[in-house]
């Protein structure tokens, strides 16, 4: 549990687009959820053979490797947003198009184990950042992609986003572990 009482984000602290992700995190401490989720996701992905990491459940869907790479990209973008807002930067932050990032990254050329290791590294950095935030930092609000966003909303979005993709990996890709 973090030392700071974070509180759940109010509806005016995020775009309705993120409500599903935030709703996936009932825990009162999103930092603890981030820590726990990373370990279970790593274990789930550790059971995937390299030969199966290029699997797509439909031709127009991402491969397992691409999902993991996407998790890394989103973590970096959301953490950067949280950093800027927590530091009082009021510059409107840009959106990003995950459907452009994934093909540009060419995650398929990389080994799944390396992507999973990278995800773990990125998560450790995210945890260090979020654990450093004061109560005031968590309540700060900014603007990203033309919508209001708070640091605490970002703290809940990250584990919720991960849970969404883990559910898809289990249900559509057949991952067990």
KAVENLIN-V895006 format. One record per residue. N is the residue number from 0. RES is the residue in three letters. OMEGA is omega in radians with two decimals (999 if undefined). Layout:
BEGIN
N RES OMEGA
N RES OMEGA
END
This chain:
BEGIN
0 UNK 3.10
1 UNK -3.09
2 UNK -3.08
3 UNK 3.02
4 UNK -3.00
5 UNK -3.07
6 UNK 3.14
7 UNK 3.11
8 UNK 3.06
9 UNK -3.08
10 UNK -3.13
11 UNK -3.11
12 UNK -3.12
13 UNK 3.05
14 UNK 3.08
15 UNK 3.10
16 UNK -3.06
17 UNK -3.09
18 UNK 3.14
19 UNK -3.12
20 UNK 3.14
21 UNK 3.12
22 UNK 3.12
23 UNK -3.08
24 UNK 3.14
25 UNK -3.11
26 UNK 3.12
27 UNK -3.09
28 UNK -3.12
29 UNK 3.12
30 UNK 3.07
31 UNK 3.10
32 UNK 3.10
33 UNK -3.13
34 UNK -3.12
35 UNK -3.10
36 UNK -3.13
37 UNK -3.12
38 UNK -3.12
39 UNK 3.10
40 UNK 3.11
41 UNK 3.13
42 UNK 3.11
43 UNK -3.09
44 UNK 3.10
45 UNK 3.12
46 UNK -3.11
47 UNK 3.08
48 UNK -3.14
49 UNK -3.12
50 UNK -3.14
51 UNK -3.02
52 UNK 3.08
53 UNK -3.10
54 UNK 3.03
55 UNK -3.14
56 UNK 3.02
57 UNK -3.07
58 UNK -3.08
59 UNK -3.12
60 UNK -3.13
61 UNK 3.01
62 UNK 3.07
63 UNK 3.13
64 UNK -3.12
65 UNK 3.07
66 UNK 3.14
67 UNK 3.09
68 UNK 3.09
69 UNK 3.09
70 UNK 3.10
71 UNK -3.12
72 UNK -3.12
73 UNK 3.13
74 UNK -3.13
75 UNK -3.12
76 UNK -3.11
77 UNK 3.09
78 UNK 3.08
79 UNK 3.10
80 UNK -3.14
81 UNK 3.12
82 UNK -3.12
83 UNK -3.08
84 UNK 3.14
85 UNK -3.14
86 UNK 3.08
87 UNK 3.11
88 UNK -3.11
89 UNK 3.10
90 UNK 3.07
91 UNK -3.09
92 UNK -3.09
93 UNK 2.97
94 UNK 3.01
95 UNK -3.09
96 UNK -3.12
97 UNK 3.14
98 UNK 3.00
99 UNK -3.12
100 UNK -3.02
101 UNK 3.12
102 UNK 3.14
103 UNK -3.12
104 UNK 3.14
105 UNK -3.12
106 UNK -3.13
107 UNK -3.14
108 UNK -3.07
109 UNK 3.08
110 UNK 3.12
111 UNK -3.13
112 UNK 3.12
113 UNK 3.10
114 UNK 3.11
115 UNK 3.09
116 UNK 3.10
117 UNK 3.11
118 UNK 3.11
119 UNK 3.12
120 UNK 3.13
121 UNK -3.14
122 UNK 3.10
123 UNK 3.11
124 UNK 3.10
125 UNK 3.14
126 UNK 3.12
127 UNK 3.14
128 UNK -3.07
129 UNK 3.09
130 UNK -3.13
131 UNK -3.04
132 UNK 3.05
133 UNK 3.09
134 UNK 3.11
135 UNK 3.13
136 UNK -3.09
137 UNK -3.08
138 UNK -3.10
139 UNK -3.13
140 UNK 3.09
141 UNK -3.13
142 UNK 3.08
143 UNK 3.11
144 UNK 3.09
145 UNK -3.11
146 UNK 3.06
147 UNK 3.10
148 UNK 3.09
149 UNK 3.08
150 UNK -3.12
151 UNK 3.03
152 UNK 3.11
153 UNK 3.10
154 UNK 3.10
155 UNK -3.13
156 UNK -3.06
157 UNK 3.12
158 UNK 3.10
159 UNK 3.09
160 UNK 3.11
161 UNK 3.13
162 UNK 3.07
163 UNK -3.09
164 UNK 3.07
165 UNK 3.08
166 UNK 3.11
167 UNK 3.11
168 UNK 3.11
169 UNK -3.02
170 UNK -3.04
171 UNK -3.11
172 UNK 3.10
173 UNK 3.13
174 UNK 3.10
175 UNK 3.11
176 UNK 999
END
